[in-house]
Amino acid sequence: MTGDQSPQRPRDDNEHAAGANQGWTAVSYLIGGIVVWGFVGWLIDRWIHTGGIATAIGAVIGAAGGVYLIARRLGA
């Protein structure tokens, strides 16, 4: 009865930490790409006076690059 129970495996906090680290890595790639390429777009806007179009394009390119890096780093 009580002696028949198999011992429980101790919970490993490192498994949860690894998942959290991957999540923070994904978030930082995405935000970093948007910020960096958005800034590059903003600089181009200031240089050729396009009225914000280059900033938007830079942010979209940064988001796409962030998704690419996430898929490459954390994918299968």
Secondary structure, 3 states (H helix, E strand, C coil): CHHHCCCCCCCCHHHHHHHHHHHHHHHHHHHHHHHHHHHHHHHHHHHHCCCCHHHHHHHHHHHHHHHHHHHHHHCC
